[in-house]
Amino acid sequence: MSFLTAIMQKTSRDKILPLDNMALQTNVTFFKSAEEVPGPAENGAYIHGLVLEGAAWELGAPGQDGYLIEQKPK
């Protein structure tokens, strides 16, 4: 949570906006490895290695977004 708060604080300072008006938005990218990332994010940050608990991520068809699905039984 501290990392996410730091991202909001930096964005708030860079854009001269009140911190109380900041909100988090998560976008899933199609990068398969950290080496594919072209450079720093224009706004926010790229995060690699997060794990879903109780859900799985289904890749969408070409040209479509992915989506959350029920976790597969283990």
C-alpha positions as CSV (number, residue, x, y, z in Angstrom):
1,M,0.0,0.0,0.0
2,S,2.9,2.4,0.7
3,F,4.1,2.0,-2.9
4,L,0.7,2.8,-4.3
5,T,0.4,5.9,-2.0
6,A,3.9,7.1,-3.2
7,I,2.7,6.8,-6.8
8,M,-0.3,9.0,-6.0
9,Q,1.8,11.5,-4.1
10,K,4.3,11.8,-7.0
11,T,1.5,12.2,-9.6
12,S,-0.2,14.8,-7.3
13,R,3.0,16.9,-7.1
14,D,3.9,16.6,-10.8
15,K,0.5,17.6,-12.0
16,I,-0.2,20.1,-9.2
17,L,-3.4,18.4,-8.1
18,P,-4.8,17.8,-4.7
19,L,-3.9,14.4,-3.2
20,D,-7.4,13.9,-2.0
21,N,-8.6,13.8,-5.6
22,M,-6.2,11.1,-6.7
23,A,-7.5,7.6,-7.5
24,L,-5.8,4.4,-8.5
25,Q,-6.4,2.8,-11.9
26,T,-4.9,-0.6,-12.9
27,N,-4.3,-1.5,-16.5
28,V,-3.0,-4.9,-17.4
29,T,-0.4,-4.9,-20.2
30,F,0.5,-7.7,-22.6
31,F,4.2,-7.6,-21.8
32,K,5.5,-11.1,-21.2
33,S,8.7,-10.0,-19.5
34,A,10.2,-6.9,-18.0
35,E,12.6,-6.6,-21.0
36,E,9.7,-5.9,-23.3
37,V,8.7,-2.7,-21.5
38,P,9.8,0.2,-23.8
39,G,10.7,2.6,-20.9
40,P,9.2,4.3,-17.8
41,A,5.5,4.7,-17.6
42,E,4.2,8.1,-18.8
43,N,2.0,8.3,-15.7
44,G,2.3,5.9,-12.7
45,A,4.5,2.9,-12.8
46,Y,4.8,-0.6,-14.3
47,I,4.7,-3.4,-11.8
48,H,6.0,-6.9,-12.5
49,G,5.4,-10.0,-10.5
50,L,2.1,-9.5,-8.8
51,V,0.1,-12.6,-7.9
52,L,-3.7,-13.1,-8.0
53,E,-5.3,-15.0,-5.1
54,G,-8.7,-16.6,-5.7
55,A,-8.8,-15.6,-9.4
56,A,-7.0,-16.1,-12.6
57,W,-6.3,-13.9,-15.6
58,E,-7.6,-15.0,-19.0
59,L,-5.8,-13.4,-22.0
60,G,-8.3,-12.0,-24.5
61,A,-8.4,-12.8,-28.2
62,P,-6.0,-10.8,-30.4
63,G,-7.2,-7.1,-30.3
64,Q,-9.3,-7.7,-27.2
65,D,-8.7,-7.1,-23.5
66,G,-8.2,-9.9,-21.0
67,Y,-10.4,-10.5,-18.0
68,L,-10.6,-12.1,-14.6
69,I,-11.9,-15.7,-14.3
70,E,-12.5,-18.1,-11.5
71,Q,-9.4,-19.8,-10.2
72,K,-8.7,-23.2,-11.6
73,P,-8.9,-26.0,-9.0
74,K,-5.5,-27.1,-7.7
